[in-house]
Amino acid sequence: MSYIQKVSSYIEKNRSEYERLLQEMVQQPSKAGGESGIQDIVEKRLSEKGFDVDRWELDYEALSKHTYFCASRPDFTGSENVVGVLKGEGEGKSLILNGHVDVVPEGERVQWEHDPYSGAIRGNKLFGRGATDMKGGNLSALLAVEAIQALGIKLKGDIIFQSVVEEESGGSGTLAAIERGYTADAALIPEPTNMTIFPKQQGSMWFKVHIYGKSAHGGTRYEGVSAIQKVHTVHEAILQLEQERNERLDSPLYEGNPIPVPINVGKIAGGTWPSSVPDQVTIEGRMGVIPGEDLLEAKAALEAKLAALAKEDSWFAEAPVEVEWFGARWLPGEIEDDHPFLHSLIQAYHSYKNEDPVLKASPWGTDGGLLTALRGIPAVVFGPGETSMAHYPNEFINLDHVFEAAVIMAETILQWCEVASVNESVH
Amino acid sequence: MSYIQKVSSYIEKNRSEYERLLQEMVQQPSKAGGESGIQDIVEKRLSEKGFDVDRWELDYEALSKHTYFCASRPDFTGSENVVGVLKGEGEGKSLILNGHVDVVPEGERVQWEHDPYSGAIRGNKLFGRGATDMKGGNLSALLAVEAIQALGIKLKGDIIFQSVVEEESGGSGTLAAIERGYTADAALIPEPTNMTIFPKQQGSMWFKVHIYGKSAHGGTRYEGVSAIQKVHTVHEAILQLEQERNERLDSPLYEGNPIPVPINVGKIAGGTWPSSVPDQVTIEGRMGVIPGEDLLEAKAALEAKLAALAKEDSWFAEAPVEVEWFGARWLPGEIEDDHPFLHSLIQAYHSYKNEDPVLKASPWGTDGGLLTALRGIPAVVFGPGETSMAHYPNEFINLDHVFEAAVIMAETILQWCEVASVNESVH
């Protein structure tokens, strides 16, 4: 009997227990600042399973000094990370399993069929905020390790199970885990990919561009310069930069994607009065950061493109646009195309599903970006949730996918961390 | 001695009295809803000078049913018009002198050198909110009539001196005077023109255009349609309409004006998140209305232009833009090029100043538009204030201009209303 069969059999027998555990996790309304309940569950579980458990509150003061710090909250009181380490027997490769427990707000109750934190199971679906993003994926990863334990297997390499906070608002949980010294030879992030493998994860940064005009009365608008009209020139330059950046991309992971790393302008506001020529408009957007690209390089590219407008339009020489970087940003993450951990994951998928997995570059970043950028840890994203569900009302996860992902992850772990010994008496 | 000389001489002798009167007027902070103080002064003065005085509070209920009603306030309690009629001896042409007493808010105190309602005189300038817009002009008109009275002259035609409220927020004061039955053969509006004569006054209306897109995540922006990008197409169509409308204008009054009747887009807001494709943007603007043009015609022209976008861009067929008319509007006003009242004013100006006046089409509307549109009263705008001062901190009026305008207005009145008799014993 192969390990895949044994793991599947373990899951088959214990499926209802894990469904209940996922229900309990989803029933915790773990929005930013309210993660204690879910971390209690995770801490207890990891302790019971023999992990060395480390639980600590994030140090806002210390973290906020970090170059890559990014948060929308003014303090982290009560926001605690839980990391469980399952030491290997030695001489194996280590693996970080990193998943966040914070969820985005549930929005309007009326848009939800069930209570947003019901964890209700209907057929094959488990409903609730965070089910897909990403408590379902976290359960897959935990179950993968527990199944390996249940089979009496000791691994050579260490497993570092990171249950982090603050992913949705900038990654301070993972940053704190990095700063605490946790590292590994590879990382798996079970964010919702709908069982697709993302060896490259697009980063992103938010920007504002302030565009200036010259005020005048609307009845003599020819005496002014409309900042609203100037937005078009700026937007065109942004789209041109987007095109130039995307033309350079040649990984097969980007094939068929019309704009692999887009620059989106999402918000606009300007002018103060219908009958005045607007002298100021601000646009806000999201610039995709290419896997492997430095954030500062990406920033410089946008700034240079917009500074160059002064050469084409003398107005911009007189009143240059101003670029401001603000709010959230996610670092791009990646794993080399021929990295053995990626190979293990692909092979595990193929062995279990009897088909090749879909490999793509993700249109969004994860905490894996911090691991790659700060500690050079190759990171791959693969999980059972569906991106299209994340952040929406009536979020649910397909339970079959949770258990399928667990089998694939277990097989991947066995390949990567390697089996040190098997105690056949355990089952 | 000509009448011009006699009027000038009267003003010369009584200049300090009128400066004090204007000071008192400017010292009244007559913002919308607070016009009682200034109307007390006007009422008293008109009564003393033998006008039949009519003072009444605006009837919000009745006015709000009117097609041309437009107000930013929910009631007019305490907002009273004052109209003084100086009956002529008969068989003469009548004249409305219409000026508003409401002023726009003074804004930030720190931006003013003197108290905004000081009425401080420094050299030739009288400072204060409303000095130029338009208490200075009102004083010129009042003084013109008082000078004629002081010379012992009885006119053939009636003078209807209208001291109205609510001009700054939609013209309900003048609308109320019209509804009360006041009419005349011509009207002079001493709004700030800097001694230029405006035989045509541009009207204006405010509009919103709601532009729709299709939401998507910024990382896959190609799955959405950006409402911000669609704004450009809408704005281009608006500018094209502006050009078409202005190409039709052929009055010499528009000569040298690059865009006599502009359509200004003054405000923009849309999108909710930097990393989402924006599915909605609203622009707000001011559409100039051509003198002689019906408001409904102008509205239909913009609506048709934007509806036609669906033919050029299938997105607009799927998600048509919506046009909304809101907020303020001013009707266009005018007087025929060869109208004898205009001729009287031009001639009076020339006789006094020994030079031709500048005639132009104004880039903004006045309450004269209501008089022209509702009662067919030819209206001309001419006053001592400076447009560039209106609504700004440190507003002032040039006192010499106030008294010069008064002489020109007196001479115009004598020409238009005609002298019935002169009682030489008066002076």
Interface residues (C-beta under 8 A of the other chain):
Chain A: Q202 S204 W206 F207 H217 G218 G219 T220 R221 Y222 S226 I228 Q229 V231 H232 H235 P258 I259 P262 N264 V265 G266 K267 I268 A269 G270 G271 T272 W273 P274 S275 S276 V277 P278 V281 I283 E284 G285 R286 G288 G327 A328 S362 P363 W364
Chain B: Q202 S204 W206 F207 H217 G218 G219 T220 R221 Y222 S226 I228 Q229 V231 H232 H235 P258 I259 P262 N264 V265 G266 K267 I268 A269 G270 G271 T272 W273 P274 S275 S276 V277 P278 V281 I283 E284 G285 R286 G288 G327 A328 S362 P363 W364
